[in-house]
Amino acid sequence: MLEAIKKTIKKYSMLPHGATVLAGVSGGPDSTALLAALSMLSKEFELKLRVVHINYHLRGAESDGDQKFVENLCRRFRVPFEAVQADFSRGKKSGSIQDAARNFRYMVFSVKASEAKAACVAVAHNRDDQVETMLMRFLRGSGTVGLAGIPPFRELSRGVRLIRPLIDVRRTDIDQFLAEKKLKARQDSSNKKELYLRNKIRLKLLPLVKREYNRGFDEAAIRLLHILNEENSFLAEAAGKAFNRLKVLAEGCCSFSCSKLNFLHPALLKRVLRAGIEQVKGDLTGLEFRHFEKLSEMLSLVRGKTDLPGNVAAQVHSGRLYLRLKNGAKQGLVPLAFPGITRTGKFKIKAASGKTPSVFKGPSHAFLDLKKVNLPLCVRSRRPADRFTPLGMKGKKKIQDFFVDLKLPDFERDSVPVVVDSSGKVVWVAGYRIDDTVKITRNTEEVIHLVLLKS
């Protein structure tokens, strides 16, 4: 088994020589074998090995026994040990407990790896886990990305990799390795209960498939996983190029030309949309096939909106598809430092005394006649009753109508800074137009120069 692990480590360049590696060890057979194997390989790879164990307190004395077992195992292998305490015993639904425990586990790994300055976090998923995961995802209707199984490594957090050195090792080989090394392991009693889908697959479905349909199902499944991974790698590369070519990014928003997306093959289109959503929300939690079907249908619409899981909204507007976060756009009233720089949402506004400009400097600059405004100035988001006289026009116009004329998507409107004076008068819709009544003229003596900057 050690040779198989070394082959996997070298194949995927998992362990840099001299690296600090944090191993997640529960005390079960897989993680016990992982700790033993890494300890035995530590000299060859010059590893600095550390162990973290999470006690979820889900099984009372049994959970405490697991912790003590791992502590003693680390003492035997002379590896630094740390236990993290968590209380998941009050969870109501088994599925939610598993999800919460998994999320907590990877959060702990990330924090502890950062504290230890570890380059890698090693976990004990094996080849049998791959097959079970593929079947779980098949039963849930996953696409090819999900069916490709558990990756041998992935980025856990910035500068830290999550690695799976046992990913090519069978569970039977793990049991044999433990027997040869005279190592005992803890047995999780919950693994024998058919509460979770994975347990049902392991205990009932897989034995039935092997007995009644294909004795070599494991090998067939692994071949399929290899094929899917190769094809996914090819499609991911093509989709990445398409995404980088088509995307337009802004704060909390990713947009695409609908017509250009429509030219993509459906397989690439869904991956580009996945990348867009991940860019905005950071992950793909909760996304299902129906959501991507809905987005694909929206591309042929003149206008359309839909909400996606994780506080993401999708909107088609003026020939573009916008993916954005739904909240956090509106800004309260903030006094404008004069002179100075004021932060407002995703922007900063620099205010200073200035001179009459000789040339127009663009919409990010505003020049106001100091005598025509009532100091102090403040900045905020638009309000329903806001009106102003856009420079060069006569008569007041609602800011809402002004934005409509500009064809500015409605979800961008709340993030546009509006500068008002102490009387509440709108003097500048930042980045677009000043109020005509505060413009500088030949008679202007003192000038306020405002500059809109990205934060």
C-alpha positions as a Python dict, from the first residue, in 0.01 Angstrom:
ca = {
    (1, 'M'): (0, 0, 0),
    (2, 'L'): (286, 238, 74),
    (3, 'E'): (407, 207, -285),
    (4, 'A'): (58, 289, -415),
    (5, 'I'): (44, 597, -191),
    (6, 'K'): (391, 711, -302),
    (7, 'K'): (282, 670, -665),
    (8, 'T'): (-28, 882, -604),
    (9, 'I'): (172, 1149, -419),
    (10, 'K'): (423, 1176, -702),
    (11, 'K'): (159, 1155, -978),
    (12, 'Y'): (-25, 1460, -845),
    (13, 'S'): (277, 1636, -687),
    (14, 'M'): (90, 1633, -358),
    (15, 'L'): (371, 1683, -109),
    (16, 'P'): (645, 1943, -154),
    (17, 'H'): (967, 1826, 14),
    (18, 'G'): (1009, 1976, 357),
    (19, 'A'): (644, 2081, 384),
    (20, 'T'): (437, 2090, 700),
    (21, 'V'): (136, 1860, 655),
    (22, 'L'): (-174, 1862, 873),
    (23, 'A'): (-354, 1527, 877),
    (24, 'G'): (-722, 1503, 968),
    (25, 'V'): (-751, 1185, 1175),
    (26, 'S'): (-1083, 1053, 1310),
    (27, 'G'): (-946, 723, 1440),
    (28, 'G'): (-1127, 507, 1186),
    (29, 'P'): (-939, 254, 967),
    (30, 'D'): (-883, 494, 675),
    (31, 'S'): (-745, 787, 873),
    (32, 'T'): (-542, 556, 1099),
    (33, 'A'): (-379, 410, 788),
    (34, 'L'): (-325, 761, 652),
    (35, 'L'): (-143, 871, 968),
    (36, 'A'): (70, 557, 975),
    (37, 'A'): (160, 584, 607),
    (38, 'L'): (251, 953, 622),
    (39, 'S'): (457, 890, 933),
    (40, 'M'): (645, 613, 755),
    (41, 'L'): (701, 834, 450),
    (42, 'S'): (791, 1147, 645),
    (43, 'K'): (1166, 1089, 630),
    (44, 'E'): (1165, 1025, 254),
    (45, 'F'): (959, 1339, 183),
    (46, 'E'): (1109, 1538, 475),
    (47, 'L'): (760, 1605, 609),
    (48, 'K'): (672, 1789, 927),
    (49, 'L'): (355, 1602, 1022),
    (50, 'R'): (84, 1728, 1258),
    (51, 'V'): (-258, 1586, 1345),
    (52, 'V'): (-592, 1750, 1420),
    (53, 'H'): (-888, 1550, 1551),
    (54, 'I'): (-1242, 1688, 1572),
    (55, 'N'): (-1467, 1557, 1847),
    (56, 'Y'): (-1825, 1623, 1737),
    (57, 'H'): (-1971, 1466, 2056),
    (58, 'L'): (-2231, 1285, 1845),
    (59, 'R'): (-2183, 942, 2007),
    (60, 'G'): (-2118, 1027, 2373),
    (61, 'A'): (-1846, 814, 2533),
    (62, 'E'): (-1766, 659, 2195),
    (63, 'S'): (-1666, 1001, 2057),
    (64, 'D'): (-1444, 1065, 2361),
    (65, 'G'): (-1289, 724, 2309),
    (66, 'D'): (-1206, 815, 1949),
    (67, 'Q'): (-1025, 1128, 2070),
    (68, 'K'): (-822, 936, 2327),
    (69, 'F'): (-735, 671, 2070),
    (70, 'V'): (-602, 927, 1820),
    (71, 'E'): (-406, 1104, 2094),
    (72, 'N'): (-237, 775, 2189),
    (73, 'L'): (-173, 693, 1823),
    (74, 'C'): (0, 1029, 1775),
    (75, 'R'): (209, 964, 2085),
    (76, 'R'): (314, 631, 1935),
    (77, 'F'): (418, 794, 1606),
    (78, 'R'): (561, 1101, 1784),
    (79, 'V'): (338, 1338, 1596),
    (80, 'P'): (199, 1662, 1747),
    (81, 'F'): (-170, 1622, 1828),
    (82, 'E'): (-454, 1872, 1870),
    (83, 'A'): (-821, 1805, 1942),
    (84, 'V'): (-1097, 2048, 1850),
    (85, 'Q'): (-1424, 2025, 2040),
    (86, 'A'): (-1764, 2074, 1872),
    (87, 'D'): (-2115, 1992, 1986),
    (88, 'F'): (-2339, 1862, 1708),
    (89, 'S'): (-2541, 1640, 1941),
    (90, 'R'): (-2846, 1868, 1928),
    (91, 'G'): (-2892, 1850, 1554),
    (92, 'K'): (-3240, 1740, 1447),
    (93, 'K'): (-3192, 1603, 1097),
    (94, 'S'): (-2923, 1351, 1016),
    (95, 'G'): (-2855, 1502, 674),
    (96, 'S'): (-2819, 1852, 811),
    (97, 'I'): (-2584, 1725, 1083),
    (98, 'Q'): (-2359, 1564, 823),
    (99, 'D'): (-2352, 1878, 608),
    (100, 'A'): (-2285, 2102, 907),
    (101, 'A'): (-2012, 1871, 1038),
    (102, 'R'): (-1843, 1859, 697),
    (103, 'N'): (-1847, 2237, 663),
    (104, 'F'): (-1715, 2275, 1017),
    (105, 'R'): (-1443, 2018, 951),
    (106, 'Y'): (-1303, 2199, 649),
    (107, 'M'): (-1326, 2533, 826),
    (108, 'V'): (-1119, 2389, 1114),
    (109, 'F'): (-868, 2238, 871),
    (110, 'S'): (-826, 2574, 700),
    (111, 'V'): (-774, 2763, 1028),
    (112, 'K'): (-538, 2507, 1179),
    (113, 'A'): (-336, 2480, 859),
    (114, 'S'): (-292, 2857, 860),
    (115, 'E'): (-183, 2853, 1226),
    (116, 'A'): (69, 2573, 1160),
    (117, 'K'): (184, 2729, 830),
    (118, 'A'): (103, 2397, 665),
    (119, 'A'): (115, 2364, 288),
    (120, 'C'): (-125, 2069, 282),
    (121, 'V'): (-412, 1913, 472),
    (122, 'A'): (-432, 1535, 419),
    (123, 'V'): (-762, 1347, 447),
    (124, 'A'): (-832, 976, 407),
    (125, 'H'): (-1078, 934, 119),
    (126, 'N'): (-1005, 610, -69),
    (127, 'R'): (-1101, 440, -393),
    (128, 'D'): (-1414, 280, -246),
    (129, 'D'): (-1528, 627, -137),
    (130, 'Q'): (-1492, 731, -501),
    (131, 'V'): (-1731, 462, -620),
    (132, 'E'): (-1984, 536, -344),
    (133, 'T'): (-1969, 909, -417),
    (134, 'M'): (-2026, 854, -787),
    (135, 'L'): (-2335, 641, -714),
    (136, 'M'): (-2468, 895, -463),
    (137, 'R'): (-2439, 1175, -716),
    (138, 'F'): (-2587, 961, -994),
    (139, 'L'): (-2893, 894, -779),
    (140, 'R'): (-2925, 1268, -715),
    (141, 'G'): (-2906, 1350, -1086),
    (142, 'S'): (-2561, 1513, -1094),
    (143, 'G'): (-2394, 1611, -1419),
    (144, 'T'): (-2055, 1496, -1542),
    (145, 'V'): (-1866, 1725, -1303),
    (146, 'G'): (-2033, 1562, -1001),
    (147, 'L'): (-2012, 1211, -1145),
    (148, 'A'): (-1634, 1248, -1185),
    (149, 'G'): (-1608, 1180, -812),
    (150, 'I'): (-1369, 1313, -549),
    (151, 'P'): (-1066, 1501, -685),
    (152, 'P'): (-724, 1383, -561),
    (153, 'F'): (-652, 1738, -447),
    (154, 'R'): (-807, 2084, -443),
    (155, 'E'): (-738, 2425, -299),
    (156, 'L'): (-868, 2444, 58),
    (157, 'S'): (-774, 2805, 123),
    (158, 'R'): (-519, 3048, -7),
    (159, 'G'): (-183, 2871, -17),
    (160, 'V'): (-320, 2547, 135),
    (161, 'R'): (-403, 2231, -58),
    (162, 'L'): (-641, 1957, 52),
    (163, 'I'): (-482, 1628, -57),
    (164, 'R'): (-607, 1268, -63),
    (165, 'P'): (-306, 1031, -68),
    (166, 'L'): (-530, 720, -34),
    (167, 'I'): (-756, 805, -327),
    (168, 'D'): (-622, 515, -541),
    (169, 'V'): (-616, 262, -255),
    (170, 'R'): (-890, 2, -199),
    (171, 'R'): (-1050, -37, 143),
    (172, 'T'): (-941, -403, 149),
    (173, 'D'): (-579, -293, 100),
    (174, 'I'): (-617, -52, 391),
    (175, 'D'): (-743, -332, 615),
    (176, 'Q'): (-452, -554, 507),
    (177, 'F'): (-201, -273, 573),
    (178, 'L'): (-337, -222, 924),
    (179, 'A'): (-319, -595, 994),
    (180, 'E'): (42, -615, 869),
    (181, 'K'): (146, -320, 1085),
    (182, 'K'): (-53, -459, 1382),
    (183, 'L'): (-254, -141, 1404),
    (184, 'K'): (-604, -134, 1543),
    (185, 'A'): (-859, 132, 1450),
    (186, 'R'): (-1184, 260, 1592),
    (187, 'Q'): (-1512, 153, 1437),
    (188, 'D'): (-1782, 418, 1403),
    (189, 'S'): (-2108, 250, 1502),
    (190, 'S'): (-2307, 497, 1290),
    (191, 'N'): (-2146, 348, 976),
    (192, 'K'): (-2362, 40, 1026),
    (193, 'K'): (-2686, 237, 1042),
    (194, 'E'): (-2884, 302, 726),
    (195, 'L'): (-2956, 662, 822),
    (196, 'Y'): (-2744, 816, 550),
    (197, 'L'): (-2751, 762, 175),
    (198, 'R'): (-2382, 669, 164),
    (199, 'N'): (-2438, 393, 420),
    (200, 'K'): (-2736, 258, 224),
    (201, 'I'): (-2524, 246, -91),
    (202, 'R'): (-2235, 74, 88),
    (203, 'L'): (-2445, -173, 284),
    (204, 'K'): (-2724, -256, 39),
    (205, 'L'): (-2693, -121, -315),
    (206, 'L'): (-2330, -207, -394),
    (207, 'P'): (-2352, -566, -265),
    (208, 'L'): (-2672, -613, -471),
    (209, 'V'): (-2510, -476, -790),
    (210, 'K'): (-2201, -694, -748),
    (211, 'R'): (-2403, -1003, -663),
    (212, 'E'): (-2676, -974, -927),
    (213, 'Y'): (-2533, -764, -1212),
    (214, 'N'): (-2155, -719, -1225),
    (215, 'R'): (-1898, -865, -989),
    (216, 'G'): (-1639, -629, -1132),
    (217, 'F'): (-1851, -319, -1083),
    (218, 'D'): (-1581, -139, -881),
    (219, 'E'): (-1332, -167, -1166),
    (220, 'A'): (-1592, -58, -1421),
    (221, 'A'): (-1681, 243, -1204),
    (222, 'I'): (-1316, 347, -1168),
    (223, 'R'): (-1269, 326, -1548),
    (224, 'L'): (-1573, 551, -1590),
    (225, 'L'): (-1432, 795, -1334),
    (226, 'H'): (-1104, 816, -1526),
    (227, 'I'): (-1289, 880, -1854),
    (228, 'L'): (-1510, 1146, -1696),
    (229, 'N'): (-1211, 1318, -1537),
    (230, 'E'): (-1027, 1333, -1868),
    (231, 'E'): (-1329, 1472, -2051),
    (232, 'N'): (-1407, 1714, -1769),
    (233, 'S'): (-1051, 1840, -1779),
    (234, 'F'): (-1082, 1910, -2152),
    (235, 'L'): (-1420, 2082, -2116),
    (236, 'A'): (-1303, 2281, -1813),
    (237, 'E'): (-1011, 2419, -2011),
    (238, 'A'): (-1234, 2516, -2304),
    (239, 'A'): (-1496, 2668, -2072),
    (240, 'G'): (-1229, 2861, -1883),
    (241, 'K'): (-1109, 3021, -2205),
    (242, 'A'): (-1466, 3108, -2306),
    (243, 'F'): (-1542, 3252, -1961),
    (244, 'N'): (-1232, 3472, -1961),
    (245, 'R'): (-1314, 3592, -2313),
    (246, 'L'): (-1679, 3675, -2248),
    (247, 'K'): (-1705, 3786, -1885),
    (248, 'V'): (-1728, 4145, -1765),
    (249, 'L'): (-1669, 4178, -1391),
    (250, 'A'): (-1778, 4450, -1152),
    (251, 'E'): (-1820, 4467, -775),
    (252, 'G'): (-2050, 4177, -685),
    (253, 'C'): (-2154, 4130, -1048),
    (254, 'C'): (-2057, 3924, -1353),
    (255, 'S'): (-2217, 3990, -1691),
    (256, 'F'): (-2214, 3843, -2042),
    (257, 'S'): (-2344, 3928, -2386),
    (258, 'C'): (-2653, 3711, -2437),
    (259, 'S'): (-2590, 3675, -2811),
    (260, 'K'): (-2234, 3552, -2754),
    (261, 'L'): (-2347, 3303, -2492),
    (262, 'N'): (-2608, 3170, -2735),
    (263, 'F'): (-2331, 3076, -2978),
    (264, 'L'): (-2172, 2842, -2724),
    (265, 'H'): (-2231, 2467, -2728),
    (266, 'P'): (-2477, 2379, -2446),
    (267, 'A'): (-2205, 2184, -2263),
    (268, 'L'): (-1978, 2489, -2261),
    (269, 'L'): (-2262, 2729, -2188),
    (270, 'K'): (-2354, 2560, -1860),
    (271, 'R'): (-1992, 2558, -1749),
    (272, 'V'): (-1949, 2926, -1832),
    (273, 'L'): (-2266, 3003, -1634),
    (274, 'R'): (-2134, 2793, -1345),
    (275, 'A'): (-1810, 2992, -1351),
    (276, 'G'): (-2005, 3319, -1351),
    (277, 'I'): (-2214, 3220, -1050),
    (278, 'E'): (-1907, 3093, -865),
    (279, 'Q'): (-1731, 3422, -940),
    (280, 'V'): (-2018, 3612, -776),
    (281, 'K'): (-2104, 3395, -474),
    (282, 'G'): (-1783, 3200, -419),
    (283, 'D'): (-1931, 2851, -456),
    (284, 'L'): (-2207, 2654, -629),
    (285, 'T'): (-2398, 2537, -322),
    (286, 'G'): (-2765, 2477, -394),
    (287, 'L'): (-2736, 2508, -774),
    (288, 'E'): (-2932, 2245, -967),
    (289, 'F'): (-2988, 2153, -1331),
    (290, 'R'): (-3317, 2345, -1340),
    (291, 'H'): (-3138, 2669, -1251),
    (292, 'F'): (-2905, 2641, -1550),
    (293, 'E'): (-3198, 2549, -1776),
    (294, 'K'): (-3376, 2864, -1661),
    (295, 'L'): (-3068, 3078, -1730),
    (296, 'S'): (-3032, 2926, -2077),
    (297, 'E'): (-3396, 3008, -2156),
    (298, 'M'): (-3352, 3367, -2039),
    (299, 'L'): (-3080, 3436, -2298),
    (300, 'S'): (-3342, 3471, -2574),
    (301, 'L'): (-3552, 3718, -2373),
    (302, 'V'): (-3553, 4096, -2405),
    (303, 'R'): (-3597, 4124, -2030),
    (304, 'G'): (-3613, 3869, -1753),
    (305, 'K'): (-3527, 3803, -1389),
    (306, 'T'): (-3484, 3502, -1166),
    (307, 'D'): (-3343, 3434, -821),
    (308, 'L'): (-3074, 3172, -767),
    (309, 'P'): (-2965, 2999, -444),
    (310, 'G'): (-2718, 3181, -223),
    (311, 'N'): (-2840, 3540, -254),
    (312, 'V'): (-2773, 3557, -630),
    (313, 'A'): (-3006, 3721, -882),
    (314, 'A'): (-2991, 3682, -1260),
    (315, 'Q'): (-3130, 3946, -1496),
    (316, 'V'): (-3137, 3998, -1870),
    (317, 'H'): (-3119, 4366, -1959),
    (318, 'S'): (-3026, 4539, -2287),
    (319, 'G'): (-2886, 4223, -2441),
    (320, 'R'): (-2674, 4123, -2142),
    (321, 'L'): (-2710, 3860, -1871),
    (322, 'Y'): (-2618, 3994, -1528),
    (323, 'L'): (-2537, 3768, -1232),
    (324, 'R'): (-2513, 3962, -907),
    (325, 'L'): (-2547, 3951, -532),
    (326, 'K'): (-2891, 4072, -429),
    (327, 'N'): (-2820, 4274, -118),
    (328, 'G'): (-2568, 4523, 16),
    (329, 'A'): (-2605, 4787, -256),
    (330, 'K'): (-2782, 5072, -75),
    (331, 'Q'): (-2570, 5323, 120),
    (332, 'G'): (-2684, 5547, 406),
    (333, 'L'): (-2608, 5915, 442),
    (334, 'V'): (-2234, 5978, 488),
    (335, 'P'): (-2077, 6326, 539),
    (336, 'L'): (-1832, 6412, 262),
    (337, 'A'): (-1490, 6511, 390),
    (338, 'F'): (-1390, 6845, 241),
    (339, 'P'): (-1108, 6845, 174),
    (340, 'G'): (-1045, 6472, 196),
    (341, 'I'): (-1151, 6127, 76),
    (342, 'T'): (-1477, 5958, 175),
    (343, 'R'): (-1553, 5589, 126),
    (344, 'T'): (-1904, 5501, 11),
    (345, 'G'): (-1992, 5143, -81),
    (346, 'K'): (-1760, 5026, -355),
    (347, 'F'): (-1641, 5379, -431),
    (348, 'K'): (-1441, 5664, -281),
    (349, 'I'): (-1504, 6033, -343),
    (350, 'K'): (-1216, 6279, -324),
    (351, 'A'): (-1318, 6639, -252),
    (352, 'A'): (-1092, 6942, -275),
    (353, 'S'): (-1086, 7311, -370),
    (354, 'G'): (-1003, 7343, -735),
    (355, 'K'): (-961, 7561, -1037),
    (356, 'T'): (-1186, 7604, -1339),
    (357, 'P'): (-1082, 7320, -1572),
    (358, 'S'): (-949, 7403, -1917),
    (359, 'V'): (-1076, 7072, -2062),
    (360, 'F'): (-1352, 6826, -1972),
    (361, 'K'): (-1203, 6547, -1758),
    (362, 'G'): (-1481, 6289, -1794),
    (363, 'P'): (-1784, 6180, -1590),
    (364, 'S'): (-1576, 6069, -1290),
    (365, 'H'): (-1491, 6437, -1226),
    (366, 'A'): (-1736, 6703, -1108),
    (367, 'F'): (-1670, 7079, -1080),
    (368, 'L'): (-1921, 7273, -867),
    (369, 'D'): (-1955, 7641, -794),
    (370, 'L'): (-1891, 7667, -419),
    (371, 'K'): (-2131, 7960, -378),
    (372, 'K'): (-2418, 7762, -533),
    (373, 'V'): (-2411, 7474, -282),
    (374, 'N'): (-2484, 7464, 90),
    (375, 'L'): (-2205, 7294, 281),
    (376, 'P'): (-2153, 7040, 419),
    (377, 'L'): (-2195, 6790, 136),
    (378, 'C'): (-2307, 6432, 198),
    (379, 'V'): (-2320, 6117, -13),
    (380, 'R'): (-2584, 5842, -14),
    (381, 'S'): (-2780, 5609, -240),
    (382, 'R'): (-3074, 5741, -446),
    (383, 'R'): (-3413, 5791, -284),
    (384, 'P'): (-3756, 5753, -450),
    (385, 'A'): (-3830, 6129, -447),
    (386, 'D'): (-3486, 6236, -579),
    (387, 'R'): (-3495, 6487, -864),
    (388, 'F'): (-3230, 6704, -1025),
    (389, 'T'): (-3168, 6910, -1337),
    (390, 'P'): (-2909, 6721, -1543),
    (391, 'L'): (-2634, 6947, -1677),
    (392, 'G'): (-2741, 7105, -2006),
    (393, 'M'): (-3111, 7045, -1951),
    (394, 'K'): (-3400, 7255, -1828),
    (395, 'G'): (-3649, 7139, -1571),
    (396, 'K'): (-3614, 6871, -1307),
    (397, 'K'): (-3597, 6500, -1380),
    (398, 'K'): (-3643, 6204, -1150),
    (399, 'I'): (-3314, 6020, -1097),
    (400, 'Q'): (-3510, 5700, -1162),
    (401, 'D'): (-3609, 5829, -1509),
    (402, 'F'): (-3255, 5952, -1567),
    (403, 'F'): (-3124, 5600, -1503),
    (404, 'V'): (-3391, 5450, -1730),
    (405, 'D'): (-3284, 5685, -2014),
    (406, 'L'): (-2924, 5570, -1961),
    (407, 'K'): (-3041, 5205, -1977),
    (408, 'L'): (-2864, 5144, -1647),
    (409, 'P'): (-2970, 4803, -1506),
    (410, 'D'): (-3195, 4856, -1205),
    (411, 'F'): (-2978, 4647, -975),
    (412, 'E'): (-2684, 4884, -1037),
    (413, 'R'): (-2881, 5198, -954),
    (414, 'D'): (-2869, 5176, -575),
    (415, 'S'): (-2490, 5155, -581),
    (416, 'V'): (-2449, 5486, -770),
    (417, 'P'): (-2337, 5753, -516),
    (418, 'V'): (-2561, 6060, -501),
    (419, 'V'): (-2399, 6376, -360),
    (420, 'V'): (-2636, 6618, -184),
    (421, 'D'): (-2582, 6948, -4),
    (422, 'S'): (-2708, 7035, 345),
    (423, 'S'): (-3049, 7135, 207),
    (424, 'G'): (-3096, 6788, 54),
    (425, 'K'): (-3047, 6916, -302),
    (426, 'V'): (-2888, 6666, -541),
    (427, 'V'): (-2573, 6829, -680),
    (428, 'W'): (-2407, 6529, -847),
    (429, 'V'): (-2516, 6185, -960),
    (430, 'A'): (-2163, 6057, -927),
    (431, 'G'): (-2007, 5926, -1243),
    (432, 'Y'): (-2288, 6061, -1461),
    (433, 'R'): (-2405, 6424, -1434),
    (434, 'I'): (-2398, 6726, -1203),
    (435, 'D'): (-2702, 6945, -1141),
    (436, 'D'): (-2717, 7226, -1394),
    (437, 'T'): (-2783, 7490, -1124),
    (438, 'V'): (-2445, 7432, -953),
    (439, 'K'): (-2230, 7436, -1266),
    (440, 'I'): (-1933, 7671, -1290),
    (441, 'T'): (-1960, 7983, -1508),
    (442, 'R'): (-1745, 8283, -1599),
    (443, 'N'): (-1851, 8440, -1272),
    (444, 'T'): (-1742, 8144, -1059),
    (445, 'E'): (-1487, 8243, -796),
    (446, 'E'): (-1435, 7921, -598),
    (447, 'V'): (-1461, 7566, -728),
    (448, 'I'): (-1524, 7234, -556),
    (449, 'H'): (-1355, 6949, -742),
    (450, 'L'): (-1502, 6603, -676),
    (451, 'V'): (-1349, 6284, -812),
    (452, 'L'): (-1516, 5940, -811),
    (453, 'L'): (-1266, 5661, -747),
    (454, 'K'): (-1305, 5285, -718),
    (455, 'S'): (-1261, 5174, -359),
}
